[in-house]
Every structure is written in C-alpha cells, then in structure tokens.
Amino acid sequence: MRPRQWVKNGFVLMGVLFANVWRDPLMLRRALLVFVAFSLVASGVYIINDFLDRENDLNHPRKRFRPLASKAISVSAAFSFMIILWLVGFLLGIVVSNTVLFILLIYVAINLAYSLGLKHVVLLDVFIIAGGFMLRILAGTSGIGIAPSQWLMLCGLMTALFLGFAKRRAELYALSNEKTNHRRVLEHYSPVLLDKMIVVTATCVILCYSLYTMSPVTIQTHHTESLVYTVPFVLYGIFRYLYTLHIQQTGTDPAQELFRDPHILVSILGWLLLTLWLISPR
C-alpha cells in the first residue's frame, strides 16, 4: 500500500486552502474524504505496478524485498486486496460527487497506461506523473464544488514536473553507483538535459507562486497583501531539495525526502503555518 506515499495526496487539500474555505467544516470534510479515496485507489495502483515489475524488482537491491517480488504474498491475495482498496476508494469518491469518481477512474486509467508501457517514453513519463498530481488538485477543487484557480493549477503543474525531473536525475545518480537493472527510460535522459529541465521548472515554480501572492485576485480572496512573505520558505525548500539532490544524491523517492531532511520539513511547516496565520480572519 506504501502509506508513506500518501503524502502526495495532500495536493487534494490545496483547493480548500487557496479558496479560503478551509474553515468550512463541510468543505473540509469532503476534501478529507477525497484524500482518503485517492490514498486507497493509489495503493491499489501500486499493487498493479509491483505485479508488473516483480521480475525486474528481483534484480534491484531494495525492490527485491517488495511483497510480490519476494513472494511474501501471493498474486491472488494481492489482487483481492487491490479490488477491495479500489471498491472502497471509488465508494468514498462517489459519496462526495460523481466528479470525484470520474477523476479517480481517469487516474487509474492513466496509471495503467503508464505501467503497461508509457513509462518507457521519454518526457511523457514525467508528464503522466505530473498529470496524476493535477487530477488530485481537480478532485480537491471541482470534485467538491470549488472552481479550480488557474494559479493553483499552474503552480501544481510546475511543482509536479520539477519533482518528476528531479526524481529522474536522482535515478541517474543511483545508476552510476549501482550496476543493476533500472528504468529503461533512463537510457534516453542525460544529466545535462535533466539539469536544464529542473532549472526551468524550479524557476517556474518560484515565479508562478510569487506572482500568485501578489495577484489582485489573491489579495481580494484572502484579504491580505502579505502572502508574499511566504515566498522565502518556498525558495529555501526548493534550494534545499536541489542541495540534497546533487550533494547528497537523494531524491529517488520525493515523498520520503519531505520527512528525511529536517530543513525541507521545517520549510513546508513554516510556509503552511505562516500562510494559515496570514489568511485567518482577524
């Protein structure tokens, strides 16, 4: 189920925060239901991934200990559990709205396409991963009755692409240190190419978020001009992530980096606390 990966589903909560409805119990409850639904459905997708990759995982120093690769659990048991996860996840989704259910079905479809071959297509592999994050944002906005902000969608896209290209760069570092089987798509990436795309997407994240904090619509929505003071937390978090990527050669699992590096964790918590304090009614 990889519960450590559920932190990615925090993207569904961005809508209630940036639409300034996070104090509405009904909206918050619906967003939390979407979070749980996405977590369960995503866990079912991980089972499919592990099933399809179980032979290759046997040749990997860490992945060979995964339940299906190590045969700690049977294929039939894994698929039975996957069906339960999906049924419960889809049920929670339809409880919130038909839109959420539709988004969850699209999420499963694109991940199946990814696992069955699109993960080997250079550039498209990262864009599909980013598409999964965009679906999370849509589920947490359109799915619960919030009009998705163009700023939110743009910032979310750039952040997802940044993390995706950084993940591929970290895998290239791992490839140079471990002579084991890796993703075939890495043959089409080079360090220089990935570094350039990381710089472009990181710059876009910083610019998009900075412009968002100074947008007249943002100021009118949150009744404050002070959100610009949260930009340093975003800058430090991104720069620290780049430091860990290139100096410590980490980043193959972005979800773990959020909790492994105290600087990144403090940046996220500092940004969140300051944002909540600035947009709270006085």
SVG drawing of the C-alpha trace seen along z (x, -y; Angstrom):
<svg xmlns="http://www.w3.org/2000/svg" viewBox="-23 -44 52 61">
<polyline fill="none" stroke="black" stroke-width="0.4" points="0.0,0.0 3.0,-2.3 1.3,-4.6 4.4,-6.8 3.4,-7.8 0.0,-9.1 1.7,-12.5 1.4,-13.1 -2.4,-13.1 -2.0,-16.3 -2.5,-18.0 -6.2,-17.4 -6.2,-19.7 -4.7,-22.7 -8.1,-23.7 -9.7,-24.3 -6.6,-26.2 -6.3,-28.6 -10.0,-29.0 -10.1,-30.2 -12.8,-27.7 -10.6,-25.6 -12.7,-26.9 -15.9,-25.4 -16.5,-22.0 -18.5,-20.6 -15.8,-21.6 -13.0,-20.3 -14.8,-17.0 -15.4,-16.5 -11.7,-17.3 -10.6,-14.8 -12.9,-12.1 -11.3,-12.7 -7.8,-12.4 -8.7,-9.0 -10.3,-7.9 -7.2,-8.9 -4.9,-7.2 -6.8,-3.9 -7.1,-4.0 -3.4,-4.9 -2.4,-2.0 -4.3,0.3 -2.3,-1.1 0.9,-0.4 -0.1,3.3 -0.6,3.4 2.9,1.8 4.5,4.3 2.8,7.2 4.1,6.0 7.6,5.2 8.0,8.2 10.6,9.9 12.7,6.8 12.4,6.0 14.3,9.3 17.4,7.7 17.2,4.5 19.0,4.3 16.0,2.7 12.9,3.5 13.6,7.3 12.2,7.2 8.7,6.0 6.0,8.5 5.2,9.7 8.8,9.9 9.9,11.8 6.7,13.9 5.9,12.9 2.3,12.6 0.6,14.5 -0.6,12.8 -4.2,13.8 -4.1,12.3 -2.6,9.1 -5.2,8.7 -8.0,9.5 -6.7,6.7 -6.4,4.4 -10.0,4.9 -11.1,4.1 -9.0,0.9 -10.5,-0.2 -14.0,0.6 -13.8,-1.3 -11.9,-4.2 -14.5,-4.5 -17.3,-4.3 -15.9,-7.2 -15.4,-9.1 -19.0,-8.8 -20.2,-9.7 -18.5,-13.1 -19.6,-13.6 -19.7,-11.9 -16.9,-14.2 -14.5,-12.7 -15.4,-9.2 -14.8,-10.2 -11.4,-11.7 -10.4,-8.5 -11.3,-6.4 -9.2,-8.6 -6.3,-8.3 -6.4,-4.5 -6.6,-4.5 -3.6,-6.7 -1.6,-4.8 -2.4,-1.5 -1.3,-3.0 1.9,-4.2 2.6,-0.8 1.9,1.0 4.4,-0.9 4.2,-4.7 6.7,-4.8 9.3,-3.9 8.5,-7.0 11.0,-9.8 9.4,-13.1 5.9,-11.7 6.7,-9.5 7.2,-12.6 4.2,-14.4 2.0,-11.4 3.2,-11.5 2.5,-15.3 -0.9,-14.5 -1.6,-12.4 -0.9,-15.4 -3.2,-17.6 -6.0,-15.1 -5.5,-15.3 -5.9,-19.1 -9.0,-18.8 -10.5,-16.3 -10.0,-18.7 -11.5,-21.6 -14.0,-20.7 -14.8,-17.5 -16.0,-19.2 -17.6,-22.3 -14.6,-24.7 -13.7,-26.4 -10.1,-25.5 -7.8,-28.5 -5.6,-29.0 -2.7,-29.9 -3.2,-26.8 -3.2,-24.6 -0.1,-26.3 1.8,-26.1 0.8,-22.5 1.9,-21.5 5.3,-23.1 5.9,-21.7 5.0,-18.2 7.2,-18.5 10.1,-19.8 9.8,-16.8 9.4,-14.4 12.6,-15.5 14.4,-15.7 13.4,-12.1 14.8,-11.0 18.0,-12.9 18.3,-11.1 17.8,-7.8 20.7,-8.6 22.9,-9.2 21.8,-5.8 22.5,-4.2 26.1,-5.4 26.5,-3.9 24.6,-0.7 25.2,1.7 21.7,3.1 18.6,3.0 16.9,-0.4 14.2,-2.1 14.7,-1.7 13.6,-5.3 16.8,-6.5 18.7,-5.5 17.1,-8.5 17.9,-11.0 21.2,-12.7 22.4,-14.6 22.7,-17.8 19.2,-17.5 17.6,-16.8 19.5,-19.6 18.2,-22.1 14.6,-21.0 15.0,-21.0 16.2,-24.6 13.4,-25.7 10.6,-24.0 12.1,-25.2 12.2,-28.8 8.6,-28.5 7.5,-27.3 9.1,-30.3 7.9,-32.8 4.3,-31.4 4.0,-31.3 5.5,-34.7 3.2,-36.2 0.2,-34.4 0.9,-36.0 0.8,-39.5 -2.1,-38.9 -5.1,-41.3 -7.4,-38.3 -5.4,-36.6 -5.3,-39.8 -9.1,-40.1 -9.7,-36.4 -7.5,-36.3 -7.9,-40.0 -4.1,-40.4 -1.2,-41.6 1.3,-39.8 1.3,-36.4 4.4,-37.5 6.3,-36.9 5.8,-33.2 7.9,-33.2 11.3,-32.7 10.0,-29.4 9.3,-28.2 12.7,-29.4 14.6,-27.7 12.6,-24.5 13.4,-24.3 17.1,-25.2 17.5,-22.7 15.9,-20.0 18.4,-20.8 21.2,-20.6 20.1,-17.1 19.7,-16.0 23.2,-17.0 25.3,-16.9 23.7,-14.0 22.4,-12.3 19.0,-11.6 15.6,-12.1 14.6,-8.8 11.6,-8.9 10.4,-12.5 7.8,-11.5 10.5,-10.3 12.6,-13.4 9.9,-15.5 10.5,-13.7 14.1,-12.7 15.5,-16.2 14.6,-18.5 15.3,-21.6 12.7,-20.7 10.2,-19.7 10.7,-22.9 10.3,-24.9 7.0,-23.2 5.7,-23.6 6.8,-27.2 5.1,-28.0 1.9,-26.3 1.8,-28.0 2.6,-31.4 0.0,-31.1 -2.7,-30.0 -1.9,-32.8 -2.0,-35.4 -5.3,-34.3 -7.0,-33.7 -9.7,-36.3 -8.6,-38.9"/>
</svg>
